[in-house]
Amino acid sequence: MKRLFFIFSILAVAGGMWRCTSNKAEEVKLRVHIIGDSTMADYVENTTRTRGWGEMLQEFFTPDVKVINYARGGRSSRSFYKEGRWQWVLDSIQTGDYVLIQFAHNDEKEDGKDGADDRGTAPWTTYKSYLERYVDESRALGATPVFVTPIIRRYFTEDGTISPKGCHDLSTFPDDSTLNYVRVMKRVARDKQVQVVDMTALTKQYAEALGAEKTIKCIYVPTDGTHTQATGAACYARLAVEGLIDQGILSDYLRADIPLVLNPTALHYHTLFAGERGVVCFDLAGINLAPEAGELTLEAPQGMLLADSPDGEPMPKLSFPYEEGKLWNKCFYLHYTPTESGTVEEEVIIRWGKESRRLPVYAEVQEVVERTPLKLTPTEYTLRELVEKPQGVTREGGVWEAEIDEVQKRYVELIIPRAEQTRLLRNISFSIEGEVAFRVACAYGKDFYPRTDLGEEQQAVKGVRKISYPIDVTIHAGQQLHIRLFPWSTTESRNLHFKLSDWQIDGVTLQ
């Protein structure tokens, strides 16, 4: 097979070619750790339209900087710390590193009060104290903390401006800072001499300039006013970068004028089996293309095909017109069915105007002697912070708060037992009844880390629906796979129950 010795990097420019390369340990000069909630977090590209601005940030740095994103949905300044996620950051920090800190969305959960589930925080006491801890403990290890105030929620008023609540001020009266989380972060920044990027103000100005209609089409996920789509996340990441540069923070390592953002910056099929189809996907957000109007073209490597939707017809080449230097919210799917074993190193080529960029593609292909169709129909599951009633599964105590994301400790879990042969899981399906939002994820270990998100419904839907998600997970002999469904309610309820049935996992057993 053709081998292209192309190391992944970000934005190394050579002769008009935008290249992507990796952060090898010996090349990294400094690391940037980012902590926060779902508006900043990483997502699995083929499971949801939601993207966090933190997962786009690496693209704006030079190749000698490594961005490590610890942000996770549903976390507040307190729950992120108490769950042990902050300890993972402390264990990784080295002298000279930076830590970007953004919290508030979930701190507001109890309307300015401390919550029993560790998420809601009172702004001037608990929230403030945890921000101070992040600063002190980062500095104790020789790292530089930087505050980033939270991005706005898309809460437009009749006059076309973002409301105070959309700017994380829950106070009842103007000029009352009692429940103003942004004001608290700025106060801690002043007291502790921490630099702060006012992303609340930057995103407020940006969203108001676009207007309510365009922000819902181009920036935010249509189903809510909190989470961003790919281009929105890329545009907000650029605002953060501009804020850092304006204050001289990491400015020698940053570029705000990049033409497009890819996520991820390299495609990894990992292990494929000859004759078995593999699909990986990636986001492309054109944010500063030149010329301002034109056509952007993607070319698949030989033997691979591209589609612009999960069910789209795969083709060797795709082209899209763009205007105003932007190509909004495009997600592409690269299909590959290898015919022989070996190491694959290829590239997707992206062209616009006189510019081009290469997206590396990697795979390790193994031969298969024998394939046997596999169908698993698990019927047993365990519950955490949930109970089963005649009406269905509900929360312990029966009370559901209105939430915008998962709770890590509340889930339904299936366990796929160990086997003696390698199994390639292709698809998982089940039926769910009940007005509940949810996310489905899997992981190999009991600690459920690292995990892979398989799919989600961020808005509750009435009635019974059949859910089906691709998995593309390999379980080697002796491994055990854990699958969890994390439910939450988008409204307060004492009568919410849901039922799960007809679990089925399809794949093949390989020898």
GULUMLO-808137 format. One line per 10 residues: number of its first residue (from 1); for each residue z, y, x of C-alpha. Coordinates in steps of 0.1 Angstrom, whole numbers, padded with zeros to 4 digits. Layout:
residues N
NUM) Z Y X  ...
end
This chain:
residues 511
1) 0000 0000 0000  -0006 0035 0011  0024 0051 0028  0029 0088 0029  0058 0096 0053  0070 0125 0033  0107 0134 0034  0121 0152 0004  0128 0189 0008  0130 0220 -0013
11) 0106 0249 -0009  0095 0246 0027  0063 0266 0027  0034 0255 0049  -0001 0268 0044  0005 0276 0008  0019 0241 0000  0053 0240 -0016  0071 0209 -0003  0102 0191 -0012
21) 0124 0174 0014  0158 0157 0014  0192 0169 0027  0198 0144 0056  0234 0145 0068  0224 0158 0102  0203 0186 0087  0229 0201 0063  0246 0233 0075  0268 0238 0045
31) 0275 0224 0011  0280 0241 -0022  0303 0223 -0047  0299 0234 -0083  0325 0226 -0110  0323 0234 -0148  0313 0221 -0182  0282 0209 -0200  0263 0242 -0196  0263 0236 -0158
41) 0262 0197 -0157  0235 0172 -0147  0216 0152 -0173  0194 0121 -0173  0160 0136 -0179  0146 0110 -0203  0176 0110 -0227  0179 0146 -0239  0163 0180 -0239  0196 0195 -0226
51) 0198 0207 -0190  0226 0224 -0171  0218 0254 -0150  0238 0238 -0121  0213 0209 -0119  0185 0234 -0112  0204 0253 -0085  0194 0231 -0055  0158 0243 -0058  0167 0279 -0049
61) 0185 0269 -0016  0169 0263 0018  0168 0226 0028  0199 0229 0051  0222 0235 0021  0233 0206 -0002  0244 0214 -0038  0269 0189 -0052  0273 0191 -0090  0306 0179 -0103
71) 0303 0197 -0137  0307 0175 -0168  0304 0180 -0205  0335 0186 -0226  0356 0197 -0197  0379 0228 -0195  0397 0243 -0166  0427 0221 -0174  0410 0188 -0184  0387 0189 -0153
81) 0418 0191 -0131  0440 0167 -0150  0413 0140 -0153  0411 0138 -0115  0376 0153 -0112  0390 0181 -0091  0405 0156 -0067  0370 0142 -0061  0359 0177 -0050  0390 0181 -0027
91) 0383 0147 -0011  0347 0159 -0003  0353 0195 0008  0348 0204 0044  0356 0236 0063  0329 0262 0056  0319 0248 0022  0316 0269 -0009  0329 0261 -0044  0313 0278 -0075
101) 0337 0277 -0105  0327 0282 -0141  0350 0274 -0171  0356 0288 -0206  0335 0271 -0232  0359 0242 -0238  0390 0263 -0229  0383 0281 -0261  0385 0249 -0282  0419 0257 -0298
111) 0411 0294 -0304  0431 0306 -0274  0459 0281 -0275  0468 0251 -0254  0454 0219 -0269  0470 0184 -0270  0439 0168 -0254  0441 0190 -0223  0410 0210 -0232  0421 0241 -0251
121) 0439 0266 -0229  0457 0299 -0235  0437 0324 -0215  0464 0345 -0198  0487 0316 -0190  0472 0281 -0187  0435 0291 -0181  0446 0317 -0155  0469 0293 -0137  0442 0266 -0133
131) 0417 0292 -0120  0443 0302 -0094  0448 0265 -0084  0411 0261 -0078  0411 0292 -0056  0442 0283 -0036  0434 0246 -0031  0398 0254 -0021  0410 0279 0005  0436 0255 0018
141) 0408 0232 0029  0387 0260 0045  0363 0264 0016  0352 0297 0000  0357 0298 -0038  0334 0319 -0060  0339 0326 -0097  0309 0324 -0120  0317 0337 -0155  0304 0314 -0183
151) 0269 0318 -0197  0267 0332 -0232  0265 0313 -0264  0235 0322 -0285  0255 0341 -0311  0232 0370 -0321  0244 0398 -0344  0223 0416 -0369  0215 0444 -0344  0201 0419 -0319
161) 0230 0418 -0295  0252 0389 -0285  0286 0389 -0304  0319 0392 -0285  0326 0355 -0294  0293 0346 -0278  0306 0364 -0247  0338 0343 -0247  0360 0371 -0262  0379 0356 -0292
171) 0400 0387 -0297  0401 0402 -0332  0398 0438 -0323  0376 0457 -0298  0392 0465 -0265  0418 0438 -0270  0417 0415 -0240  0443 0390 -0253  0418 0362 -0258  0390 0374 -0235
181) 0384 0346 -0210  0359 0365 -0189  0384 0393 -0185  0410 0368 -0173  0386 0353 -0147  0378 0388 -0134  0415 0396 -0132  0422 0365 -0111  0392 0374 -0090  0408 0408 -0083
191) 0443 0395 -0077  0431 0367 -0054  0402 0387 -0038  0376 0362 -0050  0340 0372 -0054  0326 0368 -0089  0291 0366 -0104  0292 0379 -0139  0269 0354 -0155  0281 0364 -0190
201) 0267 0398 -0185  0235 0386 -0168  0227 0360 -0195  0236 0384 -0223  0211 0410 -0210  0185 0383 -0205  0189 0368 -0239  0189 0401 -0257  0157 0412 -0239  0140 0380 -0251
211) 0153 0382 -0286  0168 0357 -0310  0136 0339 -0319  0123 0334 -0283  0157 0323 -0270  0159 0295 -0295  0123 0284 -0287  0124 0288 -0249  0160 0289 -0236  0185 0271 -0258
221) 0184 0236 -0273  0173 0242 -0309  0202 0222 -0324  0229 0245 -0309  0236 0279 -0294  0254 0267 -0263  0232 0243 -0243  0200 0252 -0225  0167 0234 -0222  0150 0229 -0188
231) 0133 0263 -0185  0164 0281 -0199  0185 0263 -0173  0161 0272 -0145  0160 0309 -0156  0198 0310 -0158  0200 0294 -0124  0178 0321 -0110  0201 0347 -0126  0230 0331 -0108
241) 0211 0332 -0075  0202 0369 -0080  0239 0376 -0087  0249 0358 -0055  0222 0376 -0034  0232 0410 -0048  0268 0404 -0035  0257 0389 -0002  0270 0355 -0011  0250 0328 0007
251) 0220 0352 0007  0206 0338 0040  0201 0305 0023  0188 0316 -0011  0154 0325 -0026  0151 0339 -0062  0113 0343 -0063  0103 0306 -0063  0073 0299 -0086  0085 0267 -0103
261) 0115 0245 -0105  0113 0207 -0104  0141 0185 -0116  0146 0161 -0098  0130 0171 -0065  0120 0135 -0058  0113 0106 -0080  0130 0072 -0073  0120 0040 -0091  0145 0023 -0068
271) 0139 -0015 -0072  0108 -0025 -0092  0094 -0060 -0097  0057 -0068 -0093  0041 -0069 -0128  0069 -0050 -0145  0063 -0014 -0157  0086 0013 -0145  0088 0049 -0159  0106 0079 -0144
281) 0105 0114 -0157  0109 0149 -0144  0112 0185 -0156  0088 0212 -0146  0097 0248 -0153  0072 0275 -0143  0092 0307 -0139  0072 0329 -0115  0037 0315 -0113  0008 0334 -0098
291) -0015 0345 -0111  0004 0354 -0142  -0021 0336 -0165  -0039 0304 -0155  -0038 0267 -0156  -0013 0243 -0140  -0025 0207 -0131  -0006 0176 -0122  -0023 0146 -0105  -0007 0112 -0104
301) -0007 0091 -0073  -0033 0063 -0072  -0022 0034 -0094  0002 0056 -0114  -0003 0076 -0146  0013 0107 -0162  0023 0115 -0198  0038 0146 -0212  0060 0128 -0238  0077 0095 -0241
311) 0050 0082 -0264  0021 0102 -0249  -0010 0085 -0235  -0006 0081 -0198  -0034 0097 -0178  -0042 0102 -0141  -0044 0140 -0145  -0029 0166 -0169  -0036 0203 -0172  -0017 0231 -0191
321) -0025 0268 -0196  0003 0292 -0190  0009 0330 -0195  0033 0356 -0182  0039 0334 -0151  0058 0309 -0172  0053 0273 -0183  0081 0265 -0208  0101 0233 -0211  0077 0206 -0199
331) 0090 0171 -0192  0066 0145 -0177  0067 0107 -0175  0053 0089 -0145  0042 0053 -0153  0038 0026 -0126  0032 -0011 -0128  0031 -0024 -0092  0010 -0054 -0084  0024 -0064 -0050
341) 0057 -0062 -0031  0064 -0035 -0005  0077 0000 0001  0060 0027 -0019  0060 0064 -0008  0036 0085 -0027  0033 0120 -0042  0025 0138 -0075  0004 0168 -0067  0010 0200 -0087
351) -0016 0229 -0085  -0018 0264 -0099  -0039 0293 -0087  -0042 0289 -0050  -0008 0272 -0046  0002 0236 -0048  0033 0215 -0044  0040 0179 -0038  0066 0158 -0056  0076 0127 -0036
361) 0077 0093 -0053  0096 0063 -0039  0099 0026 -0049  0108 -0008 -0034  0088 -0035 -0051  0099 -0071 -0051  0079 -0103 -0060  0089 -0123 -0091  0085 -0161 -0092  0095 -0166 -0128
371) 0102 -0144 -0158  0121 -0154 -0190  0124 -0131 -0220  0159 -0120 -0226  0176 -0109 -0259  0213 -0102 -0261  0230 -0095 -0294  0266 -0085 -0286  0290 -0085 -0316  0323 -0076 -0300
381) 0334 -0043 -0287  0366 -0025 -0277  0379 0009 -0289  0396 0037 -0270  0415 0064 -0289  0397 0050 -0320  0407 0025 -0347  0388 0003 -0371  0394 0007 -0408  0377 -0009 -0438
391) 0356 0023 -0441  0346 0021 -0405  0357 0034 -0371  0377 0066 -0370  0400 0086 -0347  0436 0075 -0342  0454 0096 -0367  0422 0102 -0387  0418 0139 -0377  0385 0150 -0360
401) 0383 0185 -0345  0350 0204 -0344  0336 0197 -0309  0304 0204 -0290  0305 0175 -0266  0321 0141 -0258  0357 0133 -0250  0357 0111 -0219  0387 0090 -0231  0374 0083 -0266
411) 0347 0056 -0268  0334 0023 -0281  0327 -0002 -0253  0304 -0032 -0250  0305 -0054 -0219  0275 -0073 -0207  0290 -0104 -0189  0281 -0116 -0155  0252 -0141 -0150  0238 -0161 -0122
421) 0203 -0146 -0123  0190 -0111 -0120  0184 -0095 -0154  0162 -0065 -0160  0173 -0047 -0192  0146 -0027 -0209  0159 -0014 -0242  0191 -0011 -0263  0191 -0007 -0300  0218 -0005 -0327
431) 0224 0008 -0362  0249 0036 -0369  0261 0049 -0402  0283 0080 -0405  0280 0117 -0398  0290 0116 -0362  0274 0129 -0330  0274 0107 -0300  0262 0099 -0265  0255 0064 -0250
441) 0260 0057 -0213  0263 0027 -0190  0279 0019 -0156  0286 -0011 -0135  0323 -0006 -0127  0355 -0005 -0149  0361 0031 -0138  0327 0039 -0154  0316 0059 -0123  0289 0066 -0114
451) 0274 0064 -0149  0239 0067 -0164  0234 0084 -0197  0210 0065 -0220  0207 0088 -0250  0225 0111 -0274  0225 0128 -0308  0242 0162 -0304  0241 0169 -0341  0256 0146 -0367
461) 0231 0131 -0392  0240 0116 -0426  0231 0081 -0436  0221 0050 -0417  0198 0052 -0388  0183 0028 -0363  0188 0040 -0327  0167 0027 -0298  0169 0038 -0261  0151 0026 -0230
471) 0176 0014 -0204  0156 0002 -0173  0188 -0011 -0157  0188 -0040 -0132  0219 -0063 -0133  0220 -0085 -0102  0237 -0119 -0101  0275 -0115 -0105  0273 -0079 -0118  0289 -0068 -0151
481) 0276 -0038 -0171  0297 -0016 -0193  0281 0003 -0222  0300 0030 -0239  0293 0051 -0270  0312 0084 -0270  0315 0099 -0306  0325 0134 -0316  0324 0155 -0348  0306 0188 -0350
491) 0329 0199 -0379  0366 0194 -0386  0372 0164 -0408  0399 0140 -0420  0375 0116 -0437  0350 0108 -0410  0342 0071 -0404  0312 0055 -0388  0300 0019 -0386  0280 0002 -0358
501) 0259 -0029 -0362  0228 -0048 -0351  0234 -0043 -0314  0204 -0058 -0294  0195 -0055 -0258  0160 -0067 -0247  0148 -0075 -0212  0138 -0103 -0189  0156 -0127 -0166  0140 -0128 -0131
511) 0139 -0155 -0105
end
